[in-house]
Amino acid sequence: MKLHLRFILIVPFVLQIFTVVGLTGWLSLRNGQKAVENIVIQLQREIGDRIEQHLHNYLQKPYIVNQNVLDAINLGYLNPEKPRSMDRYFLQKIKLFAGVSVIQVGNEKGEFYGINNFNEEGLIISIVDRATGYNMNGYATDSQGKLTQKLIGSIPNFDPRRRPWYLAVATQGKSIWSDIYAFRGRPQLAITLGTPIYNQNHKLRGVVATDLVLLDINRFLSKLKIGKSGQTFILERSGLLVASSTREHPFYSTGKNETLQRLPAINSQNKLTKLTAKFLQERFGDFSKISGREKLTLEIDGAREFLQIIPYQDKSGLDWLIVIVVPEKDFMAEINANTRTTILLCIVALGIATVLGICTSRWISLPILHLIQSAEAMSRGNLDQQVSKGVTIAELNTLSNAFNLMANQLNAAFANLEQKVQERTTELMEANLDIQEKNQHLQQTLQMLQQTQTQLIQAEKMSSLGQVVAGIAHEINNPITFISGNIEHAREYTEELFELLALYEQNSPNLHPALAKRLAEMDLEYLREDLENLFNSMERGSDRISKIIRGLRNFSRLDESERKAVDLHEGLDSTLMILQHRLKASSEYSEIEIVKDYGKLPLVNCHASQINQVFLNILTNAIDALTQFPGIDYPRIQITTKMSDAQTVKIYIADNGPGMDESVRQKVFDPFFTTKPVGQGTGLGLSISYQIITEQHRGQLQCFSQPGKGATLAIVLPIL
């Protein structure tokens, strides 16, 4: 089948334009949808991270308050058997932590002390002990937060040991959150974190608990900007609302005594919240079956909604779901308008191009047909042919004049072209070699810049840490020196007062009845014995703080930027002192044992702060390896120091953790390589440590490990 030139010029040209127009319209719409999906994913990720960070910071307050109370009890500053002695400490904490509504403590004798800030007129202190007849009396406070005798209310026969927050902690023996509940007579939701108080024999002495109002979460969510009409809400696995970015309260009144009830998400008055909850319930059957992050889409009234679910959990029993909903229409309106405009313009261009194609094909085909006819006549031997000279296309007009000269000029042109190609090829090869050398030099320079940047960042962080540590040690040292220096004087003055009182009793056998009654109530002998124990506790506490201050000063070494002879054992002990809190047992792992096998080492000439940084990085990695695998029965870190020869010393830091395979071991000193989850490590610690030892101290840092046999880091340092 033979086709005419006019057909070949018009049809493919029109088909190409039609195809381009169709693809342009489809790709415009598809790319718009893809762009919207990417924007929504980024928006949801950012909103989810902000919500998780806020929840972590906000819910951390009860942990901090409870732990501070436990630390004060363990140091002997507070006594749970005497709840009234905690008034000043509780007052300080409730003013310090915004959002904390109640701080309370109950003991095994049924005594109770609590302070809350719900009253608009001031704080309220609640007490249950023998003086109140074991009724819970609520007292008003003055402007300074001190207890007054103004009785606000009383609950008879109040026993804290029967309260849910006390029973749950006493039963499970660890810190645990209560269920979310509504305050009686107050339109607010709250949650309580209880923590057990044990004596040295691990016998329960009582429970300290902190209440947290969840209204702040609602306020935070309502301030988030999620597109134009996006929403987010938090619910429990039971389906009950915890908080929402809308103005809807996560509770409702039953109408009977104005009792507040929790609001299920599927009964929400907000349409988007309600339909989203129903969609999740129908898809998973139960909210408890949502085990990880989920990215879904649902349709509401024919419009797509992008949905993301983020589980939020903590170690004390919280198990919530964060739901973020972003409507597609918030982003697609402008894209759809642009797509329609693009398609319309493409259709107009198609029409114009078709008309121009037909005209152009006629303009080109007629002169060519004339040339073809002349060429056919010449091939038949009819050389007397004249091509029309009225052709307006210069190329076709020239074609007839250049036809006879074409063969000779073509050979010359090919020879000249080949020579130019060879010359150009040679020039390109030389230029390519020069470019490769420049690229290699640039890559080396970039690598050096990255290493320098990493070192500067780490150095700045360690400098800041050293300044903070040194500042804290200096600020604590003055008051603790004053306390420790006056404890003995206070003990002597107290003994003299007791001796004077005893002498008075001996020389005045017939005491006034009121004085005799007061002495009997005071239990003078018990007071004297308990006061001695109090002085001993204060003395031990001040000694402990003094040791910690010496360790912090030794670790920071702000005044030792130059190389000098130092005792490596002091650096190791100071680093262990800073990490002492991470070595203690918790509800998730056992206490980490530190085994020291120190040899006799000379003073080593080095940068003390940098070597302390290396010790901190290696010990932190060892602790992380032991705590991330709680199945280890007896976690242990062994530190061994010895002389390698007359010029070098060796420090071995070994753990009995899970170890690592060869592929991981070979990468432990690479920058930014880490096996920790996202947000828990940068992968710079061991890389910086390797540079400090090998480049700045001309030493060696080696790693030995096998799966299941722990890991050992060996440091080799020259003495001089």
C-alpha positions in Angstrom: 0.0 0.0 0.0 1.4 3.4 -1.1 0.7 6.5 0.8 0.6 10.1 -0.5 3.0 12.6 0.9 0.1 14.9 1.9 -1.3 12.1 4.1 2.0 11.3 5.7 2.6 15.0 6.6 -0.9 15.6 8.0 -2.1 12.5 9.8 1.0 11.7 12.0 1.3 15.4 12.9 -2.3 15.6 14.1 -2.0 12.3 15.9 1.1 13.4 17.8 -0.6 16.7 18.8 -3.7 14.8 19.9 -1.7 12.3 21.9 0.4 15.1 23.6 -2.8 17.0 24.5 -4.4 13.9 26.0 -1.3 12.9 28.0 -0.8 16.5 29.1 -4.3 16.6 30.6 -4.1 13.2 32.2 -0.6 13.8 33.6 -1.6 17.2 34.9 -4.5 15.6 36.8 -2.5 12.7 38.0 0.5 14.8 39.1 -1.9 17.1 41.0 -3.3 14.1 42.9 0.2 12.7 43.6 1.4 16.1 44.8 -1.7 16.4 47.1 -1.0 12.9 48.5 2.7 13.8 49.2 1.7 17.1 50.8 -0.9 15.4 53.0 1.5 12.7 54.0 4.1 15.3 55.0 1.5 17.4 56.8 0.2 14.3 58.7 3.7 13.3 59.6 4.5 16.7 61.0 1.2 17.0 62.9 1.7 13.5 64.3 5.2 14.2 65.5 4.1 17.4 67.1 1.2 15.7 68.9 3.4 12.8 70.1 6.0 15.2 71.4 3.4 17.3 73.2 1.9 14.2 74.8 5.3 12.9 75.9 6.2 16.3 77.5 2.9 16.8 79.1 2.4 13.2 80.5 6.0 13.2 81.7 5.1 15.7 84.5 3.5 13.1 86.9 6.6 10.9 86.4 8.9 13.7 87.4 6.8 14.7 90.4 6.5 11.2 91.7 10.2 10.4 91.2 11.1 13.7 93.0 9.0 12.7 96.0 10.5 9.2 96.0 14.1 10.6 95.9 13.3 12.9 98.8 11.9 10.0 100.8 14.9 7.8 100.0 17.3 10.5 101.1 15.4 10.9 104.4 14.0 14.4 103.6 10.4 13.2 103.6 8.7 10.6 105.7 5.5 8.9 104.3 4.6 7.8 107.9 4.3 11.5 108.7 2.3 12.9 105.7 1.9 16.4 107.2 5.6 16.9 106.9 5.3 17.0 103.1 3.3 20.3 103.0 6.1 22.6 101.8 7.5 20.1 99.3 4.1 19.4 97.8 3.3 23.2 97.6 6.6 23.8 95.8 5.9 21.0 93.2 2.3 22.0 92.5 3.4 25.6 91.8 6.3 24.4 89.6 4.4 22.0 87.3 1.6 23.6 85.3 -1.3 21.2 84.5 -0.8 19.1 87.7 -4.0 19.4 89.6 -3.4 17.2 92.7 -0.4 15.7 94.5 -1.3 13.2 97.2 0.3 10.5 99.3 -1.3 7.7 101.4 0.4 5.2 103.7 -0.3 1.8 105.0 -1.7 3.3 108.3 -4.6 4.8 106.4 -3.2 8.4 106.7 -3.4 10.8 103.7 -2.1 14.2 102.7 -3.0 15.9 99.4 -2.9 19.4 97.8 -4.9 20.5 94.8 -5.3 23.8 92.9 -8.9 23.4 91.7 -10.3 26.1 94.0 -10.4 29.5 92.3 -9.8 31.2 95.6 -6.6 29.3 96.3 -5.1 25.9 97.0 -6.9 23.3 99.1 -5.1 20.9 101.5 -6.8 17.6 102.4 -5.6 15.6 105.5 -6.6 12.2 106.9 -4.9 11.1 110.2 -5.6 10.5 113.9 -6.1 14.3 114.5 -8.9 14.4 112.0 -10.5 11.3 113.3 -9.6 9.6 110.0 -12.1 11.8 108.2 -10.8 13.6 105.1 -10.9 17.3 106.0 -10.3 19.9 103.4 -8.7 23.2 104.5 -8.3 26.5 102.8 -4.9 28.1 102.4 -3.6 31.6 102.7 -2.0 33.7 99.9 1.3 31.9 100.6 -0.3 28.5 100.2 0.0 27.7 103.9 -2.6 25.7 105.8 -5.3 27.6 107.7 -7.9 26.3 110.1 -10.8 27.2 107.7 -12.6 23.9 107.1 -14.1 23.7 103.6 -15.5 20.2 103.7 -15.2 16.8 105.2 -15.6 13.2 104.0 -16.2 10.7 106.9 -14.2 7.5 107.2 -12.0 8.2 104.2 -9.4 5.4 103.7 -6.9 6.0 100.9 -6.0 2.3 100.8 -9.4 1.7 99.2 -9.0 4.2 96.4 -8.5 2.8 92.9 -5.1 4.6 92.4 -3.8 3.0 95.7 -5.2 -0.5 95.1 -3.8 -0.7 91.5 -0.3 0.3 92.5 -0.3 -1.9 95.6 -1.5 -4.9 93.5 0.9 -4.6 90.6 3.9 -3.2 92.5 4.9 -0.5 90.0 3.9 2.9 88.6 0.6 2.7 86.7 -1.9 5.1 85.2 -5.6 5.1 86.3 -8.5 5.1 84.0 -9.5 8.5 82.7 -12.3 9.9 84.8 -14.4 13.1 85.1 -14.1 15.3 88.2 -17.2 15.4 90.3 -18.9 18.7 89.7 -16.2 19.9 87.3 -16.4 19.7 83.4 -12.9 18.3 83.1 -11.3 14.9 82.5 -8.2 13.8 84.4 -5.9 10.9 84.9 -3.8 9.8 87.9 -0.3 8.2 87.9 0.4 6.3 91.1 3.9 5.1 92.2 4.7 2.7 95.1 6.9 3.6 98.1 8.9 0.7 99.5 11.3 0.5 102.4 14.7 -1.2 102.3 13.0 -4.7 102.7 10.8 -4.0 99.7 7.7 -3.7 102.0 5.1 -1.2 100.8 5.1 2.0 102.9 2.5 3.9 100.8 1.7 5.3 97.4 2.4 8.8 96.0 0.0 9.9 93.2 -0.2 12.9 90.8 -3.4 13.9 89.0 -3.1 15.5 85.5 -5.9 17.5 83.8 -6.4 16.6 80.2 -7.9 20.0 79.2 -4.4 21.1 78.0 -4.4 18.4 75.3 -7.7 19.7 73.9 -6.2 23.3 73.9 -3.1 22.1 72.1 -5.0 20.1 69.4 -7.4 23.1 68.8 -4.4 25.3 68.0 -3.1 23.0 65.3 -3.5 24.1 61.7 -4.4 21.0 59.6 -5.1 22.3 56.1 -8.3 24.3 55.8 -10.7 21.9 57.5 -8.6 19.0 58.7 -9.2 17.5 62.2 -7.4 15.4 64.7 -8.6 13.5 67.8 -7.3 11.1 70.4 -9.2 8.1 71.6 -8.7 5.1 73.8 -8.7 1.5 72.6 -12.3 1.3 74.0 -13.3 4.0 71.5 -13.9 6.7 74.1 -12.6 10.2 73.2 -9.7 11.6 75.1 -9.3 15.0 73.3 -10.3 16.6 70.0 -9.2 19.6 67.9 -12.8 20.6 67.5 -14.7 22.5 70.2 -16.6 19.4 71.2 -16.1 18.2 74.8 -15.0 14.5 75.1 -17.8 14.0 77.7 -21.5 14.7 78.2 -23.9 15.2 81.1 -26.5 12.6 81.9 -28.9 15.1 83.4 -29.0 13.2 86.7 -27.1 15.1 89.3 -25.1 16.6 86.4 -22.9 13.4 86.3 -20.4 13.5 83.5 -20.0 10.5 81.2 -17.2 9.7 78.7 -18.2 10.3 75.0 -17.6 7.4 72.5 -16.1 8.7 69.2 -18.9 7.0 67.2 -21.5 9.1 69.1 -19.7 12.4 68.4 -21.7 15.4 67.3 -19.0 16.2 64.8 -19.7 14.6 61.5 -16.1 14.0 60.5 -15.1 12.5 63.9 -18.2 10.3 64.0 -17.8 8.9 60.4 -14.1 8.4 60.8 -14.6 6.3 64.0 -17.3 4.2 62.3 -15.0 3.6 59.4 -12.2 2.4 61.6 -14.6 0.2 63.6 -16.0 -1.4 60.5 -12.5 -1.9 58.9 -10.7 -3.4 62.0 -13.7 -4.7 64.0 -12.2 -3.4 67.2 -9.9 -0.5 68.0 -7.6 -2.8 69.9 -6.6 -4.6 66.7 -4.8 -1.5 65.3 -1.2 -2.5 66.1 0.8 0.0 64.1 0.7 3.2 62.1 -2.0 3.1 59.4 -2.5 5.4 56.3 -6.0 5.0 54.9 -8.5 6.9 52.7 -12.3 7.0 53.1 -15.1 8.7 51.2 -17.6 11.1 52.8 -20.3 12.5 50.5 -18.2 11.5 47.5 -15.1 13.3 48.7 -11.9 11.6 49.6 -10.5 12.0 53.2 -6.9 11.1 54.0 -6.6 9.3 57.3 -3.6 8.4 59.5 -3.7 6.5 62.8 -0.7 6.6 65.2 -0.7 4.4 68.3 0.7 6.1 71.4 1.8 4.0 74.4 4.0 4.3 77.4 5.5 2.0 80.0 2.8 2.6 82.6 -0.2 1.4 80.7 -1.3 4.3 78.5 -2.6 2.9 75.1 -4.2 5.6 72.9 -4.8 6.2 69.2 -4.0 9.5 67.5 -6.2 10.0 64.4 -5.5 12.7 61.8 -8.0 13.4 59.0 -7.2 15.7 56.1 -9.9 16.3 53.3 -8.6 16.1 49.8 -10.7 19.0 48.7 -8.6 21.4 50.9 -5.8 21.0 48.3 -7.5 19.9 45.0 -9.8 22.9 44.3 -7.0 25.0 42.7 -5.4 22.0 41.0 -8.7 21.0 39.4 -9.2 24.5 38.1 -5.7 24.6 36.6 -6.2 21.2 35.1 -9.4 22.3 33.3 -7.6 25.4 32.0 -4.7 23.3 30.8 -7.0 20.9 28.9 -9.0 23.8 27.3 -5.7 25.4 26.1 -4.5 22.1 24.7 -7.7 21.6 22.7 -7.4 25.1 21.2 -3.8 24.4 20.4 -4.8 21.1 18.7 -7.3 22.9 16.4 -4.8 25.6 15.5 -2.1 23.0 14.9 -4.3 20.9 12.7 -5.2 23.8 10.4 -1.6 24.9 10.2 -0.5 21.3 9.4 -2.9 21.0 6.4 -1.7 24.3 5.0 2.0 23.5 5.5 1.6 20.1 3.9 0.1 21.6 0.8 2.8 24.3 0.7 5.6 21.6 1.0 4.1 18.8 -1.1 3.4 20.7 -4.4 7.1 21.8 -5.1 8.3 18.3 -4.1 5.9 16.7 -6.5 7.2 18.9 -9.3 10.8 17.9 -8.4 9.9 14.2 -8.4 8.3 14.5 -11.8 11.5 16.1 -13.2 13.8 13.5 -11.6 11.7 10.7 -13.0 11.9 12.3 -16.5 15.7 12.6 -16.1 16.0 8.9 -15.0 14.3 8.0 -18.3 16.9 10.0 -20.2 14.9 13.1 -20.7 17.5 15.6 -19.5 15.8 18.6 -20.9 13.9 19.4 -17.8 13.3 22.8 -16.2 12.1 23.1 -12.6 9.8 26.0 -11.9 11.7 29.1 -10.7 8.7 30.5 -8.9 9.1 28.3 -5.8 9.1 30.4 -2.6 11.0 27.8 -0.5 14.6 28.7 -0.8 15.8 25.1 0.0 13.7 23.6 -2.8 14.9 26.3 -5.2 18.5 25.6 -4.4 18.0 21.8 -4.7 17.7 21.9 -8.4 20.8 24.0 -8.8 22.9 21.8 -6.5 21.8 18.4 -7.8 24.7 18.0 -10.3 27.4 19.2 -7.9 26.2 16.9 -5.0 28.3 13.8 -5.7 31.7 15.5 -5.8 31.0 17.7 -2.8 29.6 14.8 -0.8 33.0 12.9 -0.9 34.9 15.9 0.1 32.4 16.7 2.9 32.6 13.1 4.3 36.5 13.3 4.4 36.4 16.6 6.2 33.7 15.5 8.6 35.7 12.4 9.6 38.8 14.5 10.4 36.7 16.9 12.5 35.1 14.0 14.4 38.5 12.6 15.3 39.8 15.9 16.5 36.6 16.5 18.5 36.8 13.1 20.1 40.4 13.7 21.2 39.4 17.0 22.8 36.4 15.5 24.6 38.6 12.6 26.0 41.1 15.1 27.4 38.3 17.3 28.8 36.7 14.2 30.4 40.0 13.2 32.2 40.3 16.8 33.5 36.7 16.7 34.8 37.2 13.3 36.5 40.3 14.7 38.3 38.3 17.8 39.5 35.4 15.6 40.6 37.7 13.4 42.7 39.3 16.5 44.3 35.8 17.9 45.1 34.7 14.6 46.6 37.8 14.6 48.9 37.2 18.2 49.9 33.5 17.5 50.6 34.4 14.5 52.8 36.9 16.6 54.8 34.2 19.3 55.2 31.7 16.8 56.5 34.2 15.3 59.0 35.1 18.8 60.1 31.5 19.8 60.5 30.8 16.6 62.5 33.7 17.3 64.8 32.7 21.0 65.3 29.1 20.0 66.2 30.2 17.3 68.7 32.8 19.6 70.2 30.2 22.4 70.6 27.8 19.9 72.3 30.4 18.6 74.7 31.5 22.2 75.5 28.0 23.2 76.3 27.5 20.1 78.3 30.7 20.8 80.2 29.6 24.3 81.0 26.2 23.2 82.2 27.7 20.4 84.3 30.3 22.8 85.8 27.8 25.5 86.5 25.4 23.0 88.2 28.3 21.7 90.3 29.4 25.2 91.4 25.8 26.3 92.3 25.1 23.2 94.3 28.5 23.1 96.1 28.0 26.4 98.1 24.7 25.4 99.8 25.8 21.8 100.4 29.1 23.0 101.9 27.0 25.3 104.2 24.7 22.4 105.2 27.4 19.8 105.8 29.5 22.4 107.7 26.6 23.2 110.1 25.1 19.7 110.7 27.7 19.0 113.4 27.0 22.3 115.1 23.3 21.7 115.0 23.8 18.2 116.5 25.9 19.8 119.4 23.3 22.5 120.0 20.5 20.0 120.1 22.4 17.7 122.5 23.0 20.7 124.8 19.3 21.6 124.7 18.4 18.0 125.6 20.9 18.0 128.4 19.5 21.2 129.8 16.0 19.7 129.6 17.1 16.6 131.4 18.8 18.7 134.1 15.6 20.7 134.5 13.6 17.5 135.0 16.0 16.3 137.6 15.9 19.5 139.6 12.2 20.1 139.2 10.5 16.8 140.1 7.1 18.4 140.6 6.3 19.8 137.1 3.4 22.0 136.3 0.5 19.7 135.1 0.3 21.5 131.8 4.1 21.1 131.2 4.0 17.4 132.2 1.1 16.8 129.8 2.9 18.5 127.0 6.1 16.5 127.6 4.0 13.3 127.5 2.4 14.3 124.2 5.8 15.1 122.7 7.3 11.7 123.5 10.6 13.3 124.3 12.7 10.1 124.1 11.3 9.2 120.7 11.9 12.8 119.5 15.5 12.6 120.6 16.2 9.3 118.9 14.4 10.3 115.7 16.3 13.7 115.6 19.6 11.8 115.8 18.5 9.6 112.8 17.5 12.8 111.0 21.0 14.3 111.5 22.6 11.1 110.3 20.4 11.1 107.1 21.3 14.7 106.4 25.0 13.9 106.9 24.8 10.9 104.5 22.8 13.0 101.9 25.3 15.9 102.0 28.3 13.5 101.6 26.5 11.8 98.7 25.9 15.2 96.9 29.6 16.2 97.6 30.8 13.1 95.8 28.5 13.8 92.9 29.8 17.4 92.6 33.4 16.2 92.6 32.5 13.7 89.8 30.8 16.4 87.8 33.7 18.8 88.1 36.2 16.0 87.1 34.1 15.1 84.1 33.6 18.7 82.8 37.3 19.8 83.0 36.4 23.2 81.4 39.8 24.6 82.4 41.8 21.8 80.8 41.6 22.4 77.0 45.3 21.7 76.5 47.0 18.3 76.8 48.2 17.4 80.3 49.0 14.4 82.3 45.8 12.9 83.8 44.6 9.9 85.7 42.4 7.8 83.4 40.8 6.1 86.4 39.4 9.4 87.6 37.8 10.0 84.2 36.2 6.6 84.2 34.9 7.0 87.7 33.5 10.4 86.9 31.7 9.1 83.8 30.2 6.2 85.7 29.0 8.7 88.4 27.2 10.7 85.6 25.6 7.5 84.2 24.7 6.1 87.6 21.0 6.7 87.1 21.0 4.6 84.0 22.7 1.7 85.8 19.9 1.3 88.3 17.1 -1.3 87.9 13.8 -0.4 86.5 10.5 -2.1 85.7 11.9 -3.1 82.3 15.4 -4.4 83.1 17.6 -5.4 86.0 20.4 -3.4 87.6 23.5 -3.2 85.5 26.6 -4.4 87.4 29.9 -2.5 86.9 33.0 -4.7 87.4 36.2 -2.6 87.7 39.6 -4.4 87.1 41.9 -1.4 87.3 45.6 -2.0 86.8 48.4 0.3 87.9 48.6 3.0 85.3 50.8 6.1 85.0 49.5 9.5 84.2 48.7 9.8 80.5 49.3 13.0 78.5 46.1 13.7 76.7 43.1 16.0 76.3 41.1 15.1 79.4 37.7 16.4 78.3 38.0 14.6 74.9 39.0 11.3 76.5 36.0 11.6 79.0 33.8 12.1 75.9 35.1 8.8 74.5 34.4 7.0 77.8 30.8 8.6 77.9 30.0 7.5 74.3 31.3 3.9 74.7 29.6 3.4 78.1 26.3 4.9 76.8 26.4 2.4 73.8 27.0 -0.5 76.2 24.1 0.5 78.5 21.8 0.9 75.4 22.7 -2.6 74.3 21.9 -4.0 77.7 18.6 -2.1 78.3 17.2 -2.7 74.8 17.3 -6.5 75.4 15.6 -6.9 78.9 15.9 -10.7 78.7 19.5 -10.6 80.0 19.4 -12.0 83.5 22.5 -10.4 84.9 23.6 -7.4 82.8 27.2 -6.5 83.4 29.8 -4.1 82.1 33.5 -4.8 82.9 36.2 -2.2 82.7 39.8 -3.4 82.6 42.9 -1.2 82.5 46.5 -2.3 82.1 49.8 -1.4 80.6 50.3 -2.7 77.1 54.0 -2.0 77.1 56.3 0.7 78.5 54.8 3.4 76.2 51.1 2.5 75.9 48.1 1.7 78.1 45.0 -0.3 77.2 41.4 0.2 78.4 38.8 -2.5 77.7 35.1 -1.8 78.1 33.1 -5.0 77.6 29.4 -5.9 78.0 27.5 -9.2 78.0 24.8 -7.9 75.7 23.4 -9.5 72.5 26.6 -8.6 70.5 26.6 -7.9 66.7 27.4 -9.8 63.5 30.4 -9.0 61.3 28.5 -6.8 58.9 27.4 -4.5 61.7 30.8 -4.6 63.5 32.6 -3.3 60.4 30.3 -0.2 60.3 30.3 0.8 64.0 32.8 3.6 63.4 31.2 5.0 60.2 29.5 8.4 60.6 25.7 8.4 60.9 25.6 4.6 61.1 23.3 3.4 64.0 21.2 0.4 64.9 19.0 2.5 67.2 15.4 3.5 66.3 14.8 6.9 64.7 15.1 9.7 67.2 17.2 7.8 69.7 20.7 8.2 68.1 22.6 10.0 65.4 25.4 7.5 64.7 28.1 10.1 65.5 29.2 9.0 69.0 31.6 6.1 68.0 32.7 8.0 64.8 33.8 11.0 66.8 35.4 8.7 69.5 37.4 7.0 66.7 38.7 10.3 65.4 39.6 11.5 68.9 41.6 8.4 69.6 43.3 7.8 66.3 43.8 11.3 64.8 44.2 13.5 67.9 45.9 11.1 70.3 47.7 8.8 67.8 46.1 5.7 69.5 43.8 2.9 68.4 40.1 2.1 68.9 39.0 -1.5 68.1 35.7 -3.4 68.4 35.4 -7.1 69.0 32.0 -8.8 69.0 30.1 -11.9 68.1 26.3 -12.5 68.1 25.2 -13.6 71.6 28.6 -13.0 73.2 28.5 -9.3 73.9 30.9 -6.6 72.6 34.3 -5.3 73.7 35.7 -1.8 72.8 39.5 -1.6 73.2 41.3 1.7 73.6 45.1 1.9 73.1 46.7 5.3 74.1 50.3 6.4 74.1 51.5 7.6 77.5 53.3 10.7 76.1 
